[in-house]
Amino acid sequence: MDGLFLDNKITEKKICAFLKKEFKKRGKIRAVLGVSGGIDSAIFAFFCKKASMELE
């Protein structure tokens, strides 16, 4: 099968590195997260914690 293949560990590291870079560039250490109970807010919270960011 010639479908899309993503290595989950590499993708996770890239997303965390992106978040760290963007927050550092803006001088921020916290993210305000509105949790709706949906999968997108849960995933964003997961990546923020993996990137060692504070959530409010």
C-alpha positions as CSV (number, residue, x, y, z in Angstrom):
1,M,0.0,0.0,0.0
2,D,1.4,3.3,-1.1
3,G,-0.4,5.5,1.4
4,L,0.8,8.4,3.6
5,F,3.2,7.2,6.3
6,L,4.1,9.4,9.3
7,D,6.6,8.3,11.9
8,N,4.7,9.3,15.1
9,K,7.9,9.9,17.2
10,I,9.5,12.1,14.5
11,T,6.3,14.0,14.0
12,E,5.9,14.6,17.8
13,K,9.4,15.9,18.1
14,K,9.0,18.3,15.1
15,I,5.7,19.7,16.5
16,C,7.3,20.2,20.0
17,A,10.4,21.8,18.5
18,F,8.1,24.1,16.4
19,L,6.1,25.2,19.5
20,K,9.3,25.8,21.5
21,K,10.8,27.9,18.7
22,E,7.7,30.0,18.1
23,F,7.1,30.7,21.8
24,K,10.8,31.5,22.4
25,K,10.8,33.8,19.4
26,R,7.8,35.7,20.9
27,G,9.2,35.7,24.4
28,K,6.4,33.6,25.7
29,I,6.4,30.6,28.1
30,R,2.7,30.0,28.6
31,A,-0.2,29.1,26.5
32,V,-3.9,29.8,27.2
33,L,-5.9,26.8,26.2
34,G,-9.7,26.8,25.9
35,V,-10.6,23.1,26.4
36,S,-13.8,22.2,24.6
37,G,-13.6,18.5,25.2
38,G,-12.7,17.8,21.6
39,I,-9.7,15.9,20.3
40,D,-8.0,19.1,18.9
41,S,-7.8,20.8,22.3
42,A,-6.6,17.6,23.9
43,I,-3.9,17.1,21.3
44,F,-2.7,20.7,21.7
45,A,-2.6,20.3,25.5
46,F,-0.5,17.1,25.0
47,F,2.0,18.9,22.7
48,C,2.3,21.9,25.0
49,K,3.1,19.7,27.9
50,K,5.6,17.7,25.9
51,A,7.3,20.9,24.9
52,S,7.5,21.8,28.6
53,M,5.2,24.8,28.3
54,E,2.9,26.1,31.0
55,L,-0.8,26.0,30.4
56,E,-3.4,28.3,31.8
